[in-house]
Every structure is written in structure tokens, then in C-alpha cells.
Amino acid sequence: MTSNDPTNPLDPSGLRVTASGTMQQNRGLWEALSKIRGSTKGAELHDLLNDSEDTNVIRFRWSDDRRGSHPKCKTGEVVVDPNDIGRFFETVDGFEQFTLERILAHELRHLTGTRDTGHTRMDNINKWENPVMTPIDGFVRDAY
């Protein structure tokens, strides 16, 4: 199984993921998951999901979904809005653009129970998204 097989229901690293995007979106998904795994916290996130007996669904937004990327925690599903890629988020140094990797680093953690709680809804960002992504992209997101 390779990242060149977007119809395969497993991430090439073995993570049980079903993707429902186009072939191009699914290929990008496997590449993004591989990059996420490149950081220590990303590898930890991967292992948490991989150790689960659940198959996690990552699907790209349909026109009838609410706007934006979001988890459907009770179903083990993460919905990614392709329009979120390239939107801006606030960092300590200004604004940067969301990548698929950063969106997944945030949304996948919801599958294990972490919520957007705490002061200004930053718990998931501070505990997971930034530690996964800052070693990869160099940015610290500091606002929800």
C-alpha cells in the first residue's frame, strides 16, 4: 500500500482511515498525514488513533454540511472543508495560512476526546495543534 493508491482504506503508515475525497484530495491527505507524523507530537497523535479499534473517517465537505472543518466526534468522523486550506490564522507574529496538515492536526485530536475548551477555546490548539505543527511549519497559532 502506498500513498499513490488513494482508493486504499488505510493510510500507508497503517492508520485506519477511510477517506471520501477525490483521488487528488485523498493523495494529499496521505501526504499530509505523513508530514504530521514527522513531529514527535504528531507521531503520538498517530499512535493514539492507530491504537484505537475504530476506523476513523476523514471526508471532504459536501455542499449540505455546515461551513468549515469540524469533527463529528460521536461518529468518528472528521469533515475537512477544502475552502479552509489557505484561510488565515493568527500567530504571535501576524497571520499565516492554514494547510491541510494544520487542519488535520487540530481536527484529528477531537477523535480522541479533546475539545475546543478552556480560556478562549485554546485547549486543543495549545495541547495538540501547535505541538504537532510548530516543528513542521514554524508557526504558533495563538487565537481560535
Protein Blocks (a to p, Z undefined) as FASTA:
>chain_A
ZZklmkbcbdfkopacddfbdfklmmmmmmmmmmmmmpmklmmmmmmmmmpmbdcddddd
dfkbcedjdddfknopacddfklgopacddfkbcadddfklmmmmmmmmmnopacedjhh
lmmmmmmmmmmmmmmnopacfbZZ
